[in-house]
Amino acid sequence: MPSLSEVKILRTWRQRNEIGRIDRIHYVISRADGEPRRCYVDAGAALHQVLDEHLQAVGYIGPKSDEEH
């Protein structure tokens, strides 16, 4: 498995309508070749806590419900 010395996270969000995966955070990283890669992390992982704290710090409260569109 390749190891990146510096990972750049480009975007982070929570997805709507993920049955059974309520506490999953999606994110996009910039790969070593510059191409974006979409990833996700579930609750319990150290990265999940870091991303969750960041989302809270910037005021992100999650995806809009169908009523809010």
N, C-alpha and C positions, 0 to 999 in steps of 0.2 A: 504494500500500500504506500503510495507516495506521501511524503511529508512536506508540508508547506511551512516555511519559516515565518511568513506573515500572511494571515488570512484576512481578506477584506470582505466584510458583510455589507452587501449593497442595499437590501431591503429585508424587512421582517414584518410578519403579520400573522393573524389567526384566521383560519379558514372557516367559513360557514358550512353547515350541513354535514359535518363529519360525525356520523353516528358512532358512538363508542370511543371517540377520540377527541373529547371536548378540550382536553388540556394539551393540545399539540400546537407547536409554533413552527411556522414555515419561514424559511429565509433563503436568500439568494447570495451566493458567494462569487467572487471573481477567481477563477482558476488560474493556475500558473501561466497558461497560454493566453489569458485575458478573456476567455469565454466565460459567460455566467453559468452557474450550476445551481439548480433548485434543490434544496434539501429540507428536511424537517427534523424536529427533535421532540420527543415525548417527555412528559413530566417525570422527574426523578433523575434526569441527567444534569450534570453541572452546567452545561451550556443553556439548558432550558431556564434555569434560575437567572443566569446573566441576561438572557434575552428578555425574560419576563420583567425583570427590574428596569431594563432600558425602556420597554414599551410603556410601563407605568410612569417612568420619569418624563417621557415626552407627551403624556396624556392620552395615549392610545387605549381605548376602552373595548376594542373588538369590532368585528364586522357589524354592519347595520342589520337590523331585523327586516323582514319583508315589509312591515308596517312603516319603517323609517325611510324607505326609498321614495 
